[in-house]
Amino acid sequence: MISISELEKYKGTTPMPDDFDEYWDRALMEMNSTEMNVSMTEADLRCPNTKCFDLYYTGVGGSRVYAKYLRPEKVNGKIPAVIMFHGYSDSSGDWFDKLSFVQAGFAVFAMDCRGQGGKSEDTGSVKGTTLNGHFIRGLEDENPDKLLFRNIYLDTAELAKIAINTDIVDETQVYVNGGSQGGALALACAALEPKIKKAAVMYPFLSDFQKVLETGGTRGAYVELKEYFRDFDPRHERESWIFNKLGYIDIKNLAQRVKSEVLMFTGLIDDSCPAVTQYAVYNNLNCKKRHIIYPEYGHEFLRGAADMVLKFFLEVQ
């Protein structure tokens, strides 16, 4: 068991590739040259005092990406916006759980990750096996630009640009929110779009892949990493190459680019996204930040956290 004092100093094991910043600068150039072709139609949900829309845009590689867009029916002046991201292999879910933010006066954007459980498509092709999961998809290709999560991260930044440029949105009050994979995507979005003002992040996934393998006791999505080594590199002969490649999409590496204020939540007995890997994210943040710890909680509903997130977003700086 790692002590709290050790956790508070830990910055991660997975390497950062030497060309990490160049990699993401090049990716952003590709994103910025992509014609987004935004389309929006009113959704079939009719809700009092709320307008709901199905929003589509084109991501890098030509994939059409879907997001729910909700706003108050009557808007006077500019309003803040929250961009929401979902858990691994899931979708943006129901409209219902976005309505609390709308009632509080926010516009809401909720993205479906390409190739996962929602309406966004993944039209890309990669070399080699993809096993069962997404975060290792593209790993076998020599070109790190083929990593699927590179494009998913860019999709988040593209949606942020759409939100920032929406006529009713105050571009100085655009926030991101999510848990697990959604927490990772919120941080990626803030890392790639410097206009994001605040990020509320719960137990982020996709952090410190090498440490995840070393801990050995995780369940859920990270099991795919163990199975990958077992099936395709059983003697770990390519371990250094694999972790260097995954370093391009490791959230603890991207955390160093985040400029927004961050409110982060961690359960110390999390056996899906080990607490040590979450501390690696937090300790690499060089922005205004606050870490809320739940000693007896794991990867689950955190009592009181949703209220803290709402208060965090309602605080005007």
URVEN-V174691 format. One record per pair of residues at least 24 apart in sequence whose C-alpha atoms are under 10 Angstrom apart, sorted by the first residue. I is the first residue (numbers start at 1). J is the second residue. D is the distance in Angstrom with one decimal. If there is no record, write none. Layout:
i=(I:I)
j=(J:J)
d=(D:D)
//
This chain:
i=(1:2:2:3:4:4:4:6:6:7:7:7:7:7:7:7:8:8:8:8:8:9:9:9:9:9:10:10:10:10:10:10:10:10:10:11:11:11:11:11:11:11:11:11:11:11:11:11:12:12:12:12:12:12:12:12:12:12:12:12:12:12:12:13:13:13:13:13:13:13:13:13:13:13:13:14:14:14:14:14:14:14:14:14:14:14:14:14:14:14:14:14:14:15:15:15:15:15:15:15:15:15:15:15:15:15:16:16:16:16:16:16:16:16:16:16:16:17:17:17:17:17:17:17:18:18:18:19:20:20:20:20:20:21:21:21:21:23:23:23:23:24:24:24:24:24:24:24:24:25:26:27:27:27:27:27:27:27:28:28:28:28:28:28:30:30:30:30:31:31:31:31:31:31:31:31:31:32:32:32:32:32:32:33:34:34:34:34:34:34:35:35:35:36:36:36:36:36:36:36:37:38:38:38:38:38:39:40:40:40:40:41:42:42:43:43:43:45:45:47:47:47:47:48:48:49:49:49:49:50:50:50:50:50:51:51:52:52:52:53:54:55:55:55:55:56:56:56:56:57:57:57:57:57:58:58:58:58:58:59:59:59:59:59:59:59:59:59:59:59:59:60:60:60:60:60:60:60:60:61:61:61:61:61:62:62:62:62:63:63:63:63:63:63:63:63:63:64:64:64:64:64:64:64:65:65:65:65:65:65:65:65:65:65:65:65:65:65:65:66:66:66:66:66:66:66:66:66:66:66:66:66:66:67:67:67:67:67:67:67:67:67:67:67:67:68:68:68:68:68:68:68:68:68:68:69:69:69:69:69:69:69:69:70:70:70:70:70:70:70:70:70:70:71:71:71:71:71:71:71:71:71:71:71:71:72:72:72:72:72:72:72:72:72:73:74:75:75:75:75:75:76:77:77:77:77:78:78:78:78:78:78:78:78:78:78:79:79:79:79:79:79:79:79:79:79:79:80:80:80:80:80:80:80:80:80:80:80:80:80:80:80:80:80:81:81:81:81:81:81:81:81:81:81:81:81:81:81:81:81:81:81:81:82:82:82:82:82:82:82:82:82:82:82:82:82:82:82:82:82:83:83:83:83:83:83:83:83:83:83:83:83:83:83:83:83:83:83:84:84:84:84:84:84:84:84:84:84:84:84:84:84:84:84:85:85:85:85:85:85:85:85:85:85:85:85:85:85:85:85:85:85:86:86:86:86:86:86:86:86:86:86:86:86:86:86:86:87:87:87:87:87:87:87:87:87:87:87:87:87:87:88:88:88:88:88:88:88:88:88:88:88:88:88:88:89:89:89:89:89:89:89:89:89:89:90:90:90:90:90:90:91:91:91:91:91:92:92:92:92:93:93:100:101:101:104:104:105:106:106:106:106:106:106:107:107:107:107:107:107:108:108:108:108:109:109:109:109:109:110:110:110:110:110:111:111:111:111:112:112:112:113:113:113:113:113:113:113:113:113:114:114:114:114:114:115:115:122:122:122:124:124:129:129:130:131:131:131:131:131:131:132:132:132:132:133:133:133:133:133:133:134:134:135:135:135:135:135:135:135:135:136:136:136:136:136:136:136:138:138:139:139:139:139:139:140:140:141:142:143:144:144:144:144:145:147:147:147:147:148:149:149:149:149:149:149:150:150:150:152:152:152:153:153:153:153:153:153:153:153:153:154:154:154:154:154:155:155:156:156:156:156:156:156:156:156:157:157:157:157:157:157:157:157:157:157:158:158:158:159:159:160:160:160:160:160:160:160:161:161:161:164:164:171:171:171:172:172:172:173:173:173:173:173:173:174:174:174:175:175:175:175:175:175:175:176:176:176:176:176:177:177:177:177:177:177:178:178:178:179:179:179:179:179:179:179:179:180:180:180:180:180:180:180:181:181:181:181:181:182:183:183:183:184:184:184:184:184:184:184:184:185:186:187:187:187:187:187:187:187:187:187:187:187:188:188:188:188:188:188:188:188:188:189:189:190:190:190:190:190:190:190:190:191:191:191:191:191:191:191:191:191:192:192:192:192:192:193:193:193:193:194:194:194:194:195:195:196:196:196:196:197:197:197:197:197:197:197:198:198:198:198:198:198:198:198:198:198:199:199:199:199:199:199:199:199:199:199:199:200:200:200:200:200:200:200:200:200:200:200:200:200:200:201:201:201:201:201:201:201:202:202:202:202:202:202:202:202:202:202:202:202:202:202:203:203:203:203:203:203:203:203:203:203:203:203:203:203:203:203:203:204:204:204:204:204:204:204:204:204:204:204:204:204:204:204:205:205:205:205:205:205:205:205:206:206:206:206:206:206:206:206:206:206:207:207:207:207:207:207:207:207:207:207:207:207:207:207:207:207:207:208:208:208:208:208:208:208:208:208:208:208:208:208:208:208:208:209:209:209:209:209:209:209:209:209:209:210:210:210:210:210:210:210:210:210:211:211:211:211:212:212:212:212:212:215:215:215:215:216:217:217:217:218:218:218:218:218:219:219:219:219:219:220:220:220:221:221:222:222:223:250:251:251:251:251:251:251:252:252:252:252:252:252:252:252:252:253:253:253:253:254:254:254:255:255:255:255:255:255:255:255:256:256:256:256:256:256:256:257:257:257:257:258:258:258:258:258:259:259:259:259:260:260:260:260:260:261:261:261:261:261:261:261:262:262:262:262:262:262:262:263:263:263:263:263:263:263:263:263:264:264:264:264:264:264:264:265:265:265:265:265:265:265:265:266:266:266:266:266:266:266:266:266:267:267:267:267:267:267:267:267:267:267:267:268:268:268:268:268:268:268:269:269:269:269:269:269:270:270:270:270:270:270:270:271:271:272:272:272:273:273:274:274:275)
j=(276:275:276:276:268:276:279:276:279:275:276:277:278:279:280:283:276:279:280:282:283:279:280:282:283:284:276:277:278:279:280:281:282:283:284:208:252:253:276:277:278:279:280:281:282:283:284:285:207:208:209:210:211:252:253:276:277:278:279:280:281:283:284:207:208:209:210:211:212:214:243:247:252:277:280:207:208:209:210:211:212:240:242:243:244:245:246:247:248:250:252:253:280:208:209:210:240:243:244:245:246:247:248:250:252:253:243:244:245:246:247:248:249:250:252:253:254:243:244:245:246:247:248:253:244:247:248:248:247:248:249:253:254:248:253:254:257:144:145:150:248:145:150:154:191:192:248:249:254:192:145:60:145:150:151:153:154:192:60:154:157:158:192:193:59:60:61:154:58:59:60:61:151:154:155:157:158:59:60:154:157:158:161:60:58:59:60:61:62:158:59:60:62:60:62:64:65:158:159:162:64:64:65:66:159:162:66:66:67:68:69:69:69:70:68:69:70:95:96:73:95:96:99:72:73:73:74:102:103:74:99:102:103:107:102:107:95:99:108:109:109:109:110:111:159:111:119:120:159:120:155:158:159:162:120:121:155:158:159:114:120:121:122:151:152:154:155:156:157:158:159:123:124:150:151:152:154:155:158:122:123:124:125:151:121:122:123:124:114:115:120:121:122:123:124:151:155:114:119:120:121:122:123:155:111:112:113:114:115:118:119:120:121:122:152:155:156:158:159:91:92:109:110:111:112:113:114:118:119:120:121:155:159:91:92:108:109:110:111:112:113:118:119:120:159:92:93:94:95:98:108:109:110:111:112:95:98:107:108:109:110:111:163:95:98:99:101:102:106:107:108:109:110:98:99:101:102:103:105:106:107:108:109:168:169:99:101:102:103:104:105:106:107:108:102:105:105:106:107:168:169:168:167:168:169:170:106:107:166:167:168:169:170:171:172:173:105:106:107:167:168:169:170:171:172:173:174:104:105:106:107:108:163:164:168:169:170:171:172:173:174:175:313:314:105:106:107:108:109:160:163:164:166:168:169:170:171:172:173:174:175:176:313:106:107:108:109:110:160:163:173:174:175:176:177:196:198:199:200:313:107:108:109:110:111:156:159:160:163:174:175:176:177:178:186:189:196:199:108:109:110:111:112:156:175:176:177:178:179:182:183:185:186:200:109:110:111:112:113:156:176:177:178:179:180:181:182:183:184:185:186:189:110:111:112:113:117:177:178:179:180:181:182:183:184:185:186:112:113:116:117:178:179:180:181:182:183:184:185:204:205:113:116:117:133:134:135:179:180:181:182:205:206:220:221:113:114:115:116:117:118:133:134:181:221:115:116:117:118:181:182:116:117:118:119:120:117:118:119:182:117:118:310:310:313:310:314:314:169:173:174:175:313:314:163:166:168:169:170:174:163:174:175:176:159:160:162:163:176:156:159:176:177:178:155:156:159:182:152:155:156:149:151:152:153:155:156:181:182:185:148:149:151:152:155:148:152:148:151:152:148:151:228:232:228:224:225:227:228:231:232:221:224:227:228:221:222:223:224:225:228:221:224:206:221:222:224:225:246:249:250:224:225:228:242:245:246:249:245:246:241:242:243:245:246:242:245:245:245:245:245:246:248:249:248:245:246:248:249:249:185:206:246:248:249:250:188:248:249:185:188:189:184:185:186:187:188:189:191:192:249:185:188:189:192:193:185:189:185:186:187:188:189:190:192:193:185:186:188:189:190:191:192:193:194:196:189:192:193:189:193:189:190:192:193:194:195:196:193:195:196:195:196:195:196:197:196:197:198:197:198:313:314:316:317:198:199:313:199:200:260:261:262:312:313:200:201:260:262:313:201:202:262:263:309:313:202:203:204:203:204:205:264:265:299:300:301:204:205:206:272:273:299:300:205:206:207:221:273:206:251:264:265:249:250:251:252:254:255:278:281:251:262:251:252:254:255:257:258:259:260:262:281:285:249:250:251:252:253:254:255:257:258:254:258:254:255:257:258:259:260:261:262:251:253:254:255:256:257:258:259:260:254:255:257:258:259:257:258:259:260:257:258:259:260:259:260:258:259:260:261:258:259:260:261:262:313:317:258:259:260:261:262:263:288:289:312:313:258:259:260:261:262:263:264:289:309:312:313:261:262:263:264:265:289:290:305:306:308:309:310:312:313:262:263:264:265:266:291:309:263:264:265:266:267:278:291:292:299:300:301:302:305:309:264:265:266:267:268:270:272:273:274:275:277:278:279:281:298:299:300:251:252:264:265:266:272:273:274:275:277:278:279:281:282:299:250:251:272:273:274:277:278:281:246:247:249:250:251:252:273:277:278:281:246:247:249:250:251:252:253:254:255:273:274:276:277:278:279:280:281:243:246:247:249:250:251:252:253:273:274:276:277:278:279:280:281:242:243:244:246:247:249:250:251:252:277:239:240:242:243:244:246:247:250:277:274:276:277:280:272:273:274:276:277:271:274:276:277:271:271:272:274:270:271:272:273:274:270:271:272:273:274:271:272:273:272:273:272:273:272:281:277:278:280:281:282:284:277:278:279:280:281:282:283:284:285:280:281:284:285:281:284:285:280:281:282:283:284:285:286:287:281:282:283:284:285:286:287:284:285:286:287:284:285:286:287:288:285:286:287:288:285:286:287:288:289:285:286:287:288:289:290:312:286:287:288:289:290:291:312:288:289:290:291:292:308:309:312:313:289:290:291:292:293:305:309:290:291:292:293:294:302:305:309:291:292:293:294:295:297:298:299:302:292:293:294:295:296:297:298:299:300:301:302:293:294:295:296:297:298:299:294:295:296:297:298:299:294:295:296:297:298:299:300:298:299:298:299:300:298:299:298:299:299)
d=(9.9:9.5:7.9:9.9:9.5:9.5:9.8:9.2:9.8:8.3:6.1:9.1:9.3:6.2:8.1:8.9:9.0:6.7:8.6:8.7:7.0:8.3:8.4:9.9:6.9:9.8:7.5:8.7:9.7:6.6:5.7:9.2:9.3:6.8:9.0:8.9:7.8:9.4:9.0:8.5:9.5:7.1:4.3:7.2:8.2:5.7:6.1:9.7:8.5:5.8:9.0:8.5:7.2:7.2:8.8:8.2:6.9:9.3:8.2:4.9:7.9:8.8:8.6:9.8:6.2:8.0:6.0:5.9:9.3:9.7:9.5:9.9:9.6:9.1:8.5:8.5:5.2:6.1:5.0:6.9:9.4:9.3:10.0:6.2:7.2:9.7:8.1:6.2:9.9:7.8:8.6:8.6:9.8:8.6:9.5:8.5:8.8:6.9:5.7:8.9:8.6:5.8:9.0:9.0:9.9:8.3:9.0:6.7:8.9:8.9:5.2:6.9:9.5:8.3:9.1:6.3:9.3:9.3:5.9:7.4:9.0:6.2:6.6:9.2:9.2:9.9:9.8:8.9:8.2:6.2:9.4:8.5:8.9:9.1:9.8:9.1:9.1:8.6:8.1:9.8:7.7:9.5:8.6:9.4:9.9:8.1:8.3:9.6:9.2:9.0:9.5:9.1:7.9:7.9:8.5:9.8:7.6:9.7:9.8:7.3:8.8:9.5:7.7:9.4:9.9:7.1:9.3:9.3:9.8:7.3:5.9:9.3:8.9:6.7:8.5:8.7:7.4:10.0:9.1:9.7:9.9:8.4:9.9:8.9:7.6:7.1:6.3:8.5:8.4:9.6:8.2:8.9:9.1:8.8:9.1:9.0:9.7:8.1:9.6:9.1:9.2:9.5:9.6:9.9:10.0:8.4:9.8:9.8:9.6:9.5:8.8:9.8:9.3:9.8:8.7:9.1:9.6:8.2:10.0:9.4:9.7:9.6:9.3:9.2:8.0:4.9:7.2:9.0:8.3:8.1:8.1:7.2:8.2:9.8:9.4:9.7:8.3:10.0:9.5:9.6:9.9:8.9:9.6:9.2:9.9:9.6:9.4:8.4:9.7:9.4:9.1:8.6:8.2:9.1:9.8:9.9:8.6:8.9:10.0:9.3:9.8:9.7:9.5:7.6:8.6:7.5:5.8:9.5:9.9:7.4:9.3:9.9:9.3:9.7:6.5:9.1:7.5:7.6:9.4:8.7:7.2:6.5:9.7:8.2:9.3:8.6:7.0:8.2:7.7:9.6:7.6:5.7:5.6:5.4:7.6:9.5:9.6:8.1:8.8:6.0:5.8:7.8:8.5:9.8:7.7:7.0:7.5:6.4:9.6:9.5:7.3:4.4:6.3:8.5:9.6:7.5:9.9:9.9:9.1:10.0:9.2:10.0:8.5:6.1:5.6:8.0:8.3:7.9:5.8:4.9:8.3:9.9:9.6:9.7:7.5:9.7:6.3:5.1:4.1:5.8:9.0:9.3:8.4:8.2:8.3:7.5:9.3:9.3:7.7:9.4:7.7:5.6:5.0:6.5:8.3:9.2:9.4:7.4:5.6:4.6:6.6:8.9:9.3:8.4:7.8:8.0:9.3:7.0:8.5:5.7:5.0:6.6:8.8:9.8:8.9:9.0:5.8:8.8:7.9:6.6:4.4:6.3:9.0:9.1:9.8:9.3:9.5:5.8:7.1:9.0:6.6:7.3:7.0:9.4:9.3:9.8:8.6:9.9:9.9:7.4:9.9:8.5:9.4:6.7:8.5:8.6:9.8:9.9:9.7:7.8:4.9:5.1:5.0:8.6:10.0:9.5:6.8:6.1:7.0:9.6:6.2:5.0:5.3:8.8:9.7:7.7:9.2:9.8:7.3:5.2:6.3:8.9:9.7:9.5:8.6:5.7:5.4:7.6:7.9:4.9:5.8:7.9:8.7:9.0:8.6:5.1:4.5:5.7:7.6:9.6:7.2:8.2:9.6:9.3:6.3:7.5:8.4:9.5:6.5:4.8:6.1:8.4:9.3:6.6:6.3:5.0:6.3:8.4:9.4:8.7:8.6:6.0:4.8:5.5:7.0:9.8:9.3:9.3:10.0:8.4:8.5:5.9:4.7:5.7:7.8:8.8:8.1:7.3:8.0:7.6:6.2:4.7:6.2:8.6:8.1:9.4:9.8:9.4:7.4:6.1:4.6:6.7:9.5:9.6:8.7:6.0:5.0:5.8:9.3:7.4:9.2:9.0:7.6:9.8:8.8:6.0:5.9:7.6:8.2:8.5:7.9:6.4:5.0:7.5:9.3:7.6:4.3:7.2:8.7:6.4:6.6:9.9:8.0:7.6:7.4:7.9:10.0:9.0:6.2:6.9:7.9:6.5:4.5:8.1:9.7:8.4:9.5:9.9:9.3:9.8:9.9:7.8:6.5:5.7:4.6:5.1:8.2:9.3:9.3:9.7:8.8:8.7:7.7:8.7:9.4:8.7:9.4:9.6:7.3:5.2:7.5:8.5:9.9:9.5:7.5:8.0:9.6:8.2:4.7:5.4:8.5:8.5:8.1:8.8:9.0:9.9:6.2:4.6:6.8:9.5:9.9:7.0:4.9:4.5:7.9:9.1:8.6:6.8:9.1:9.9:9.3:8.0:9.2:7.8:9.6:8.7:8.5:9.4:8.6:9.7:9.4:10.0:9.5:9.5:8.6:9.6:8.3:7.2:9.8:9.3:8.7:9.8:9.6:9.8:7.9:8.7:9.4:7.4:9.3:9.8:9.0:9.8:9.5:9.9:8.6:7.6:7.7:9.8:9.6:9.6:9.7:9.5:9.7:6.4:9.2:8.1:8.8:10.0:9.7:9.6:8.9:9.3:8.6:6.6:8.4:9.1:9.3:8.8:9.4:9.5:8.2:9.4:9.5:9.2:9.2:7.7:9.6:8.5:7.2:9.4:9.8:9.5:7.1:9.5:9.3:7.5:9.2:9.6:6.4:8.8:9.7:9.2:9.2:7.7:8.9:9.1:8.8:8.8:8.6:8.6:9.9:8.2:7.6:8.5:9.6:9.7:7.8:10.0:9.8:9.9:9.9:7.4:9.8:7.1:7.6:8.8:9.5:9.9:9.1:9.3:6.6:8.7:7.7:9.6:9.2:8.8:8.5:8.7:8.1:9.3:9.5:9.7:9.8:9.4:6.6:9.6:9.7:8.0:6.5:8.2:9.4:9.8:9.1:6.5:9.1:9.3:5.9:6.6:9.5:8.1:8.5:9.7:8.4:7.7:7.6:9.5:9.6:8.5:6.9:7.8:9.7:7.5:5.3:8.9:8.6:8.8:9.4:9.5:7.9:5.0:7.8:8.7:6.0:5.7:9.5:9.5:8.7:9.3:8.5:8.9:9.9:7.3:8.9:9.5:7.1:9.9:8.6:7.7:7.8:8.8:9.6:8.1:8.7:7.5:8.4:8.9:7.8:6.7:9.9:6.0:8.0:8.6:9.7:8.5:9.4:7.1:9.2:9.2:5.7:7.9:8.8:9.4:9.9:10.0:7.3:6.3:8.2:9.7:9.6:9.4:5.9:8.3:10.0:9.6:8.4:9.8:6.3:9.0:8.3:5.9:6.1:8.1:9.6:8.9:9.2:9.5:9.8:4.4:4.7:8.3:8.8:7.6:8.0:9.6:4.9:6.9:9.8:9.8:9.7:10.0:9.7:8.7:9.6:10.0:9.0:6.3:9.2:9.6:9.5:9.9:9.4:8.6:9.9:7.3:9.3:7.7:6.7:9.3:7.1:10.0:9.2:8.6:9.3:9.9:8.9:9.4:6.8:9.7:9.9:6.5:7.5:8.9:8.1:9.7:8.7:9.3:8.6:8.1:5.5:7.1:6.5:9.3:9.4:9.3:9.9:6.2:6.5:7.7:4.8:4.2:7.0:8.3:8.5:10.0:7.4:7.7:9.6:9.5:8.5:9.0:9.4:8.6:7.2:6.2:7.2:8.4:7.8:9.0:7.9:5.9:8.7:10.0:7.9:4.8:6.3:8.8:9.5:9.9:9.9:8.8:5.1:4.7:5.8:7.8:9.5:9.6:8.3:7.3:9.4:9.8:6.6:6.2:4.8:6.2:8.1:9.4:9.2:9.2:8.8:8.6:5.9:4.8:5.9:8.2:10.0:9.8:9.8:9.6:9.3:6.3:9.3:8.1:8.4:7.3:6.2:4.7:6.3:9.0:9.6:8.9:8.5:5.7:4.7:6.4:8.9:9.3:9.9:9.4:9.0:9.6:9.7:8.9:8.8:9.9:7.5:5.9:5.1:7.1:9.7:8.2:9.1:6.7:8.5:7.8:9.2:6.4:9.5:9.9:8.8:7.0:9.1:8.3:9.7:8.7:8.7:8.4:9.9:7.0:9.4:9.4:8.5:6.3:9.7:8.1:9.8:9.8:9.3:8.0:8.3:5.8:9.0:8.5:7.9:9.9:9.4:10.0:7.6:5.9:5.9:8.3:8.2:8.8:9.3:9.8:9.7:9.1:8.5:5.2:5.0:5.5:8.3:9.6:9.8:8.1:9.3:9.5:5.7:6.8:9.4:7.4:6.8:9.2:9.1:8.1:9.8:6.2:7.4:6.4:8.5:9.8:9.7:8.8:5.5:8.3:9.7:7.0:8.1:9.8:7.1:9.9:7.4:8.0:9.7:7.2:9.5:9.6:8.1:9.0:9.4:9.3:6.4:9.5:9.0:9.2:9.9:9.5:9.0:8.2:6.9:9.7:9.5:7.9:7.2:8.8:7.2:9.8:8.1:9.3:9.9:10.0:7.0:8.7:8.9:8.6:5.1:5.3:7.2:7.2:9.8:6.3:5.2:8.4:9.8:8.6:5.9:8.8:7.5:9.0:7.2:8.0:9.1:9.2:9.7:9.4:8.9:6.6:9.9:9.5:8.1:8.2:8.8:5.8:4.2:7.7:8.4:6.3:8.2:9.0:7.7:7.4:9.3:8.6:8.6:8.9:9.2:6.1:7.7:8.7:5.8:5.2:7.9:9.3:8.7:9.5:9.2:5.5:5.3:6.1:8.5:9.2:7.8:7.9:9.1:9.4:6.7:7.2:6.8:9.7:8.4:7.4:5.5:8.0:9.7:9.5:6.5:7.2:8.6:9.6:9.6:6.1:4.9:5.6:8.4:9.8:10.0:7.4:6.4:4.6:6.4:8.4:9.5:8.9:5.9:5.0:6.2:7.6:9.0:7.7:7.8:9.9:7.7:6.3:4.9:6.1:8.6:9.7:9.4:8.6:5.9:4.8:6.0:7.6:8.4:7.8:9.9:7.5:6.4:5.2:6.1:8.3:8.2:7.9:8.4:9.0:8.7:6.0:4.6:5.8:6.8:4.6:4.6:6.7:8.3:9.9:8.1:7.1:6.2:5.0:6.6:6.3:6.3:9.1:8.6:6.9:6.4:5.8:4.7:7.9:9.8:9.6:9.1:6.8:3.7:5.0:8.3:6.6:6.9:8.0:6.3:9.7:8.7:7.2:8.8:9.0:9.7)
//
